[in-house]
Amino acid sequence: MLSRETLMEAKLYFRMLQRNWWLILLTAMVALTVSLTISFVATPQFSAIARFIIVPSSSLTSGADVVRSLDTLDRRSVVATYAEVMNSSRILENAANFLSLDATAILKDYSIQAVDLPDSSVLELTVSGPNPQLAAQLANAIGFQSITFTRSLNLIYELNFLDTAVPPELPFSPEPLRDGIVAVFLGLGVGAILAVVSEQIRVPIEAYRQRLRMDSETGIYNANYFSRLLEQEVDHNPDDILSISLVELNGLSDFLQTLPPAGLQTLLGKVTDILRRELRGNDITARWNEITFAVMLPTTDGPASNRTFNRIYQALLPPIDLPSYGVSIQLDPHIGGAIYSNHISPWELLEKAQSSLEQARRDSVKPIYVWEIKSPFWIQTETKE
């Protein structure tokens, strides 16, 4: 029975593969294309096979000698010795001279391997190369030279042909169908690995990019990213209505250096919770500086934005209690807003919001000022005390 952790991990990897299915498919297609290309341009290779058998020499007339030779033949060293003779350079040179060929040239294009078959006294000689007729001739010539050489040295055993080599009709390589299937499966495997690795690389990068966008103390956007979002909103929707505001909390100034980090984070968290409650889902909030927050209200005109700014002001008026630290903090909010219109630039809009905030800061009676281009002056928003 699989544990819950194992199942969750399996689901995670499955989602990674689902998200990067195109990478897996692309890798498989590349592998198949490479395999078919290699099969198309590769020179066909043919294998000619000759088999030989080792038996007691016909010169042995005594039955006891024959029995002893058969017992000795059971030792693998005897058959292996004959295989090494076939693999030797001397036999290859003799076979090349017999065929009027250059042994060095043969070694460049042909592979020669003699092996002893298990549990038998049979040797198998395989010659592989681009020419099927020459491969068969070379296998038979090596066999003939091996027989001649061993008979001159050993009077106990004889090496004889069991099957002579014949020219093969079909190449053993390349095989496009087989190679293509193998390439597809390898490509799928490599693609799956790449999909998982790319996902694991992407997630830390995304997390790093997200950290660059966020204010570390509040968990909301920072000023740089807010400015970028404002620029994108204005550039992509130049004819839409838009409102922004800067919410300054003067009461925070005295506690930035006196509260411990945990207490300050708790206080800022409560402020951001208040802002989120008073805003819609598509509204954007950010920390503009240590005591100021920025708010963007897409598709919001002047009257609607004034009502929203007033709600924010009213929500920030009550003191925030921090019982663990024995303090009650009066935030003393001031809000400066600006309504986008007449295709002004994002930077001009921010300047107007900053000017509105300066007006609200100077006037303790009027805590909210909103700039709108249709009016030559700032509009003082009525507040409910």
ROTOR-241133 format. One record per residue: residue in three letters; x, y, z of N, C-alpha, C, O in turn. Coordinates in steps of 0.05 Angstrom, whole numbers, plus 5000, padded with zeros to 4 digits. Atoms other than C-alpha are relative to their C-alpha. Last residue first. Layout:
% ROTOR-241133
alaXYZXYZXYZXYZ;...
//
This chain:
% ROTOR-241133
glu498750024974467762255227498449825018499149775041;lys501950044979465262125157501549965026502949765030;thr499550234983469862405105497950005022496950215030;glu501349984974468262855047500549755015500249535005;thr502050204996473462804992498850035028500250065047;gln499950094972477063444975497749815005495449885001;ile502750044989477763514900500349885028501549675032;trp500450264987484363804879497149995011496050185020;phe499050024973483964394832499649725011498349554998;pro497349874998483464534758501149985028503450055033;ser500249794981477864014752502750135003504749985005;lys502349835008477063584691499650235020498150415014;ile499349815020484063314704497750194992498250414983;glu501450095024482462974770500350224979499950454985;trp499649835024486763004832498549884977498749644971;val499950155025484162684896500250204977498750384975;tyr500049825024485462954966500249824975501849634975;ile500050145026483762565030499850224978498050384978;pro498050215002485462785102500149864973502049714968;lys500850145024481863465100502049774994504049824981;val502950024999482263745171499049844976497049704978;ser500950214981489663595179497049975001496049765010;asp502649924990491363985116498949785018498049575009;arg499949734989498763955101497450085014497350255031;arg498250004977498863195094500050285013500350305037;ala501450124977492663205049501850015025500750035047;gln502249834993495963705002498649895025497950035043;glu498849774986502463305002497850205009498050315030;leu499350084973498362684986501350235016500850265040;ser502450024984495163034927500649925029499450025047;ser500849724994501963234901497550005017497250165035;gln498149904979504262504906499350295008499450365032;ala500850134975497962274869501850105022500950135045;lys502449884991499362794815499049885026498150025044;glu499349734990506562564809497550145010497650285031;leu498850034973504161844803500850275012500550315036;leu502150084982499562034746501049965028499750045048;glu501549764993505162414712497749945019497150095037;trp498449854982509461794717498750275007498950365030;pro500150114972504061354688501650175020500750205043;ser498250234996503561824627499749895029498750035046;ile497549914987497462254613501749755006500749535007;his497650145009492561964562502650125013504750125000;asn498749835020487062484577502849894992504550044983;ser501649915022485062114640501850154980504050224987;tyr498750005026487661754701498050094979495750004978;ile501750145020484561964767501350024973501950244963;ala500049875027489362154823498449824981498649574982;gly500750165023489462024898500250154974500550394974;gly499949835024492762274961499549834975500949644970;ile500250135026490761945026500150214978498650414978;his500549795020492662125097500149874973501849704968;pro499850035029492261615154499550264985497950434994;asp500149735011493761755228500350004969502350104959;leu498649995026495661035245500150284988502050334973;gln501849845017493961075319501550054974503650174973;ile498849825020497860505351497850144984496150014972;ser502349955017495960165416500850224981501550444990;val500349745014501859865453497450004984496549804975;gly501149794983503059335506499750274987500050475000;tyr497949794997507758905463498950245017500450435022;ser497450134993503758255465502150215006504050155021;pro500050074972497258665466502749875009503649925032;leu498050225000498658985398500349925029502250015043;asp498850104975492559415388501949774996501449594980;ile499450295002491059785323501449925026503550045034;pro497350084992487660465333500449694997498449554999;pro499850114973481360615294502849915006504349824988;leu500149814978482361085233500249875028501749975045;leu497349964988484860575183499950195023501950235037;ala499050254989477960305164502650035015503349885033;gln501650064977475161015156501049745013501049725038;tyr499349814978480861205110498549935025499649925047;ile497350074990480060575068500750185023501850095043;arg500350254984472560695062502749925012502949835035;asn501349934975473861415041499749755018500149765042;phe498049874983478761194988498950075027500350055048;thr498150214991473560704961502150125018502850015039;arg501450174980468161234958501949795011501949745035;asn500349844976472861724923498749845022499549855046;ser497450004986474761174874499950165026501150095046;ala499750264988467461074855502649985016502749875038;pro501850044977466361814845500449745014500449725039;gly499649824977472761904803498149955023499049905046;asp500149725006472261294757500350165026500650055048;thr501449864979474560584770500150304995502350414993;thr502849955010476460114713498350135022496050065026;pro500650015029482859904751497050054995495349985011;leu502750085005483660144823499450004970498650204960;met500949965027490960184842497249884997496849655004;val502450155007493160274915499350074971499350314963;ala501149915025499960494942497749814992497849574997;phe500950215017502060435015498850124974497650334975;thr502049945021506160935054499449754984501149594977;ile502549934987509960875120497750054980495650144988;glu500350114973516260515100497350065012496349895027;asn497649964984515560655025499449905029497449765033;trp498649805015510660484970502650085013504750105000;arg498849834980508159834998501850204985503850124972;ala497150034998503459544946501150185022499750375031;thr498849854978496059444933503049945002503849714995;ile497250064995492459234869501050185023500650425023;asp498549774991484959194857502949925009503349695017;asn498249925021482458594818501650265007503250354991;gly498150215007479458244878502050094979504350004980;arg501150225016476158874905502249804992504649854997;leu499549995029478959304961498749764986498049564999;glu501449785011476659455032500350024969499150194957;arg502950024995478458785060498450224986496150174978;arg501250215017485258785026497049985004495549934985;leu500149905028487059465057498749784982497149854965;ile502049805002485259225127499650104971497450134961;asp502650144998489258585119497750204997495750154984;thr500550125026495259005095497349855000495949854980;val500649785018494859425159499349894972497449974960;lys502749914994494358805203499250234981496950244972;gly501950205010500458505169497150085005495450044988;leu500249965029504359155180498049794988496649854969;leu501449755005502959105254499650054971497450124962;thr502850034992504858375259498450254994496250234983;gln501250165021511258505219497149955006495449954988;leu500449835024513059075266498649844978496949954964;gly502249824995511958625326499450184977497050234970;ala502550165000516358075298497650185005495550144992;pro500850085028521858575279497449845000495749884982;pro498350225010521958885349499049914973496749964966;leu501250274998518159555356502049794991503549844972;thr500450084971522260175370498849725002499549575021;gln497550064987525260325301499749895029501549765039;leu498350155018519060305258502649915013503649695007;phe499850284992514560495316501949844982502449614988;asp498850024973514861265315500549715008501949665028;ser497249904998513861295240501349955027503749885028;leu498050215000507860835238502850105005504549955014;gly499750134974503061375261502049785000502949705022;asn497949864984504361765197500449875027502649905039;leu500750054972500561255156502250125018504149995024;glu497849964981500761495084499049975028496950085036;val501150004973495961195033502350025020503849835024;leu497850054981498061364962498950045028497950265035;ser499849844976492361314912502549925016503449695014;ile497950094982490961074842500050185025498950405024;ser499549834977484961104796502349885016502549645019;leu498250124981483760834726500550205022500650445018;ile499849834976479060944668501649855021501749605022;asp501550084977480460584603500350205023502250355024;asp502649865000482760924539498349925024496150035027;pro499749714998490260764546497350155001497250385009;asn502749915001488960024561500050315003499050425023;his501850195013495359664546497250094997495750024979;asp499150065028500160244559498049824986497449864962;val500549765017496360504620500749944971499350034953;glu502849955001495859814653499450244982497550244966;gln501350205018502959634635497050064997496050044975;glu499149945027505660284666498749804980497849894959;leu501449765008501560174729500750074971498950144955;leu502850085005504059454735498450244990496750224972;arg500050155025511259704727497249924993496449934970;ser499649825022510160234780500049864973498949974954;phe502549855002507259714828500350204976498450234961;tyr501850165015513359274814497250144996495950104976;asn499050035028518159814834498049844984497449914961;ala500549765016514060014895500849974971499550064953;asn498349774993513759324926499550234980498050204961;tyr498149905020507958834919501750235011500850385029;ile501449895023504858514981502150124981504550114987;gly500950215018508058035031498350104977497149954962;thr502950005001508458575085498949774982496649694985;glu501249964974515658545110496949974999495749895019;ser499350224982519158255048498550025027498049815039;asp498849874977515758714998500449785022498549645028;met501449984975514458294936501650165021504150165021;arg502449845002516458344864498850085026497350285028;leu499249745009523658104872497650194998497950444999;arg498849854977521157534915500850284991500650475007;gln502249914983516557324857501150165024499950355032;arg501349785013522457304810497850115017497350365018;tyr498149774998526256864859498850254987499050474998;ala500049914972520256404866501850245004501250435019;glu502549864995519556374791499850115028498950335033;ile499849755015526856194784497550175004497650415009;pro498349814985526155674839500350274987500550485000;val501349924974520155384803501750175017500850385026;arg501849785004523355394734498850105026498550345030;ile498549755004529254964753498250244998498850455009;gln498749944974524854424783501850244998502150395018;glu502049904981520354464722501350075027500650275039;ser500749735007526254414675497950125019498050365025;val497849834993528853804712499350294993499950475009;val499849984971522153454710502150205008501750375026;ala502449874991521053594636500150045030499450265040;leu499749715005528253434619497550155010497850375021;ile497949904982527552754652500350304997500450455017;ala501250004973521052624616501950115020501250265038;gly501949774998524252834550498750025027498350245038;val498349754996530152364562498150245002498750425018;gly498750014974525251784572501650255006501450375027;leu502149964980520851974513501350005028500550165045;gly500849725000527052054470497950065020497950275033;leu497949854986529651374491499350305001499850435021;phe500150074971522951064473502250155016501750255037;val502449874989522851424406499849955030499250145045;ala499549714997530051234391497650155012497950335029;val498249954977528750504405500450305005500450395028;ile501650064976522750504358501750055025500850175045;gly501949784995526850864305498349955025497950145040;asp498649774989532650384311498150235006498550385026;arg499050064973528149784302501350245013500750315036;leu502450044983524450084243500949955029499850075047;pro501549754994530650384211497749965019497350125037;glu502850095002534949754216498250235008497750275032;pro502049914981542149974202497349874995496849774974;ser500149724992545349484210500350184975501850114957;phe500950004972544348734205499950295011498750345032;pro498149884981544548784129498949975029496549965033;leu501049754987540348304088502150105020503449955033;glu501849845019542547784037499250265012498950464998;pro502649944989548547494076498450174980499550344965;pro500649715000554247204034497250065010495349945000;val501349935026555446474055499450305001498950415023;ala501449755001560246244109498950054972500249984952;thr498549795013562045504114498350264999495950255000;asp501649855019558645084166501850214987503050375001;leu502650114995562144544207498050134981496349994969;phe502449855006569044674179497549855009497349615003;asn501350035025574444274213497750194997496550285017;leu502049795003579544364269498949974972500449974952;glu500349885027583243724286497850215001495750175013;tyr502649905008585843504354500150114971502250194961;ile502050134984591643064378497250084991495449924991;leu500750265012596843214325497849865015497049645007;asn501450184981597443954342499149754985497649764966;leu499049984973602344434310498949795019500249715038;ser497150035001601744334234501250005029503549945032;arg499350275007594344184240503049965000504049745004;thr500350184977593244834277500849724994501849585012;phe498049934979596145274221499849805023501949705033;thr497350075009592344934164502150045022503849885026;ile499950295001585644954201502949914992504049735004;ser499950104973586745684220500249705000501749585017;gln497449954990588445864148500349905029502549805036;phe498150185014582145534123502850035010504249835015;gly500450284991577845874175502049814988503149645002;ile498950014973580946554160499649725011501449625024;ala497150005002579546434086501449995027503349855031;asn499150275009572346224099503149994998504349785004;ala500650194979570946854140501049724993502249585009;leu498149964979574447294089499649815023501649705034;gln497450105010570447014031502250025022503849845026;ala500250295000563947114070502749884991503649695003;ala500250104972565747834088499949705001501249585017;leu497350004989568047964016500049905029501849775037;gln498450215013561347743988502749985012503849765018;pro500850264990557348154040501649774987502349585001;asn500350165024561248804028499349715008501049585020;pro501949895020560249334082499549824975497549864962;gly498949785016563348944140498050094978495849984977;ser502049805007562448404192501350234985503550324991;val498649785014566347754199497850204991496050124976;thr501749805012563647264251501750224988503450335001;leu498549775011567246624269498150194986496750104967;glu501649835018563546124313501750244992502550395009;leu499249725001567445564347498350144979497550024959;val500549865025564444894366500950295003500450425023;ser497349985011567044424420499850144973501250084954;ser499550145025560744504460502950044992504450185005;asp500650294997557944724527500349854974498749674968;pro500150134974557945464509499349714998497749624981;leu502850024991559945674438499849845026501349655029;asp500750274996567245874430497149995011496550135030;val500850074972568146564401499449705001498649584981;ala500550284997571646834338499449945030501050025047;gln500350104973571047574322499449705000497449624988;ile499750295000573047964261500049905029501550005045;ser499450104973570948684247500049694999498349574986;tyr501250254992571548964177500849935029503049985038;asp502850025008572749654148498649765011496149745010;lys501349744999579349894178497049974996495450115008;leu500649944972581849184194498650275003497250315023;ile502250174991581248994121499250085028496850105035;ala502549885011585549584099497649845009495549955014;thr500549754987591149354146497450134990495950245006;ala501150064973590748634121499350265014497350275029;asp498349874980591648854048498749965027496550055032;leu501049764988588348364000502050115020503949975028;ser498649785013590747823952498950275009498350454993;leu502049865016585547333979501150234984499750384971;phe501450215016590846844004498050134982497550044959;asn498250075022595047444027498749794981499049804957;ala500049785019589047694067501949944976501250014954;ala502550005015588047004098499950234980499050204957;asn500050235018595346954118497549994983497749944959;glu498149945021595247654147500149784979500249824955;leu501349805018588847494186501950074977501050104955;ile502050145016591946844213498750204981498250144958;arg498650185019598047224237498149874981498549864957;ser499149845023593947784268501349834979501149884955;ser497349905001590547284315500650164975499450114954;asn500049714996583047214324502850134997503050374998;met501649875021582846514294500150315002500050444981;val498550035026588546294339498650144978499850284962;glu497949795001584946594399501749984975502650184965;ala501349755006578846154383502050234999501850414981;tyr500650005029583245534380498650264992499150374970;thr497449965014586045704449499550014970500750174956;ala499449715000578945804476502650054986502950264974;val501749875020577145094454500650304999500750414977;val499350125026583044794493498450154978499650244958;ser497549885010582245254553500849904972501950054957;arg500649765017575045054561502550134989502350274969;arg498849764987577044364586499650244981500250224957;asp502049884983572243844557501050255015499550425024;leu501449805016577343714502497850135016496950355009;thr498549754999581743374554498550224985498750454992;asp500149894973576542844566501450275001500550465014;leu502749894995575642754491499750115028498450325031;ser500149745014583242684482497250125003497050375005;arg498549794985583442154537499850274986499650484999;val501549934976577841754504501450225015500250415025;val502349855008581341784436498450095024497550325026;asp499149735007587941574465497650184993497650414999;ala499449864975584540984500500950284994500250475009;gly502449904988581340774434500550155026499050345032;ser500750144975588140734402497550125011497150375012;thr501150275007588540954329499149855025497449675024;leu500150164976589541704337498649744994496349734986;ser497550154997591441974269500049835026501749665029;ser500350265013584242174256502549835002502449594997;ser498750045026585342744305499549714990499449525006;pro497450154999580342834361501149944973499649894954;val500350294995574943344343502749875004504849984995;ile497550124991574344104343499549715008497849655025;ile500250204978568444384304502849895005504349844986;phe497950205001568045014262499649815024498649895045;arg499750154975562545514246501949774995502149654974;ala499050285005562546064194500349865027501249985047;ile499450174977558446704199500949734990499649604973;ala499750285010558047284150501049835022502949905037;ser498550204983555447944178499949734986497849634980;phe500850285003553348534134501749825018504149885022;gln498050194990553649284149498849724998496549675006;pro501050264989549749804110502349825007504349814994;thr499450225019553250484103499049745012499649675035;ala498050204991549751014145500449794978498649724963;val497449945010546351604110502149795008504349794996;phe500049945029539151374116502850044989503449964966;ser500650255015539851024183500150054970500949884955;ile497650174998543251644212499649754984501449664970;thr497949875016537552084187502549835000503849794979;leu500650055028532351604214502150124981502850014961;ser499750285005535551604283499549944970501149794958;val497150055000536352364284500549704993502349644977;thr498949885024529052454264503049944998504049884976;leu500950165024526651954316501350114975502249964958;ala498550265000530852284371499349834976501049714964;val497249955007528252974351501549744999503149704981;met499949955028521052714352502950064990503749974969;ala500550265014521952404421500250044970501449884956;thr497650164997525053054448499749734985501649644972;leu497949885017519353464419502549835002503849794981;leu500650065028514053004449502250104982503049964963;ile499650295003517253044518499649924971501149774960;leu497150054999517953804513500649704996502549634982;trp498849925026510753874489503049955000504149884978;trp500450215019508353474549501350064973502349894959;asn497849995020511453984596499849784979501849684969;arg499449735006505454144640502050034977502050224962;gln502349895015503053424638500650294991500050364968;leu499950125027509953164657497750114984498050164960;met497649905014510353644716500049904971500650054953;arg500749725009503253464736502350134985501850284966;phe501850035022505252724737499150274989498950314965;tyr498550065024511252894780498249984975499050064953;leu498449765006506753234831501649964975501750134957;lys501849815013501752664829501550254991501050374970;ala500650105026507352174844498250194984498750234960;glu497649955016509752604902499549904971500450034952;met499949715006502652624929502450064983502250234965;leu502149945020502051864922500150304993499850374970;thr499250115026508651754958498050074978498850154956;glu497849835010506752225014500949914973501550074955;arg501249765011500051865023502150184989501750314968;ser500649804980503551195031498950254986499150294962;leu498449765002503050664978499150205021496850235027;met501749765000500050005000501850255000503450295018;
//
